[in-house]
């Protein structure tokens, strides 16, 4: 448009006279044509901008999704884990328990370092006790998972699981678990961890006399409802995994209560 106007102006200047009616009409037509032509390109530019914006948002969204763990990966991992439980259940449960219980202790120590220390507690100065973490992981690997694996096989063999979770069979199994199995297993825990810590038999016995009753009462507050959920709703093959997850929470609860 500016180019045509400039040409018209200089052309009139060269002629040194007013344009004729015919010339003015022709120039006006050229102006109208130039304006219409210029306007015809404007929507195309806007559409191009909109299209580029949509493409940018699409690629940005794809980049964001790529930084998140895809759901398929989680599904594949869970499928592989269940297949491992079928092919080698004891080893799978033992390794899982070792990893979860070791991680629980590390998390517990992290919480301890954040909480205010008492007069006789120098946890902040000691840093991470990797020996304790290894002991908990080893406990899960060689005692907690194997014990519960075979225990649930015996329990389900004597009292098969029922489709309805709310039955007398479930109540009996919970009672057996918490008032027969749990007291025995708690003694084993005291002895096993005490042995790994290098304690003597007399020291472990003294610890049982001092802490056993309070430990059982505190554990029943958590483990009775947890065991009811485990036996009533969890598939037998996943019961040890459920126990590991509850134990992870128990470590955190024990740390905060102690502090």
C-alpha positions, 0 to 999 in steps of 0.5 A: 500500500505504501509503495503504491501511494509513493509511486502515485505521488511521485508520478503526479509530481513529475507531471506538475499537474493534478491528476485527471479524473480517469487517473484518479479513478484508476489510482483509487481502484489500485488503492482499494485493491491493495487494501483488500489484498493486504487484509486478505493475508491477515487471517492467514498470519493469525491462523499460523500463530494459533497453529504454532501456539498449539504445536508448542503446547502439544510438545511442551505437554509431551515433554512434561509427561516424559519426565513422569514415570509412565503408568505402563512402567508401574504396571509392568513392574507390578506384573513382574513382581507378581510373577516372581512371587509365583515362581520363587515366593520365598526369595522374593518376599525375603528380598522385598522385606530386607529392602523395605525394613532397611529403608524403614530404618534409614527413614527413621534415622532421618526423622530422629535427626530432625527431631529435638534431641534429649539430654542423653541423645546425641543422634545428631552428632553420630550421623547415620548408623548404617550398622543398624540399617543393615541389621534391620535389613538382615532381620527382614531378609532371614527372619521376618519374611521367612517366618511369616511366609511359612506361618501363613502357609500353615495358618491358611492350610488349617483355616482356608481363606473365605470369600466373605472377609467378615466371618468367624474364620477371620476372627479366629485367625486374627486371634491366633495371629496376635495372641499366639504367634505374635508373642512368640515372634516378639521374643525372637525379634528381641533375641535376634536383634540383640544377638546382632548388636552383640548383646549377651544372653543375660542382657537380652533376657533383662531387656525382655523382662523390662520391655516385653510387656509394654512392647506387646501392649503397644504392638497390639494397638496397631497390629490387631487392626492391621492383621484383621485387614491383612487376613480379611482383604489381602490375597495370601501371596501379598500378606508378607508385603502388607506386613512389611509396609505396616512395619515401615509405618511402625518404625516411624511411629516408634521413633516419634513416640520415643522422642 
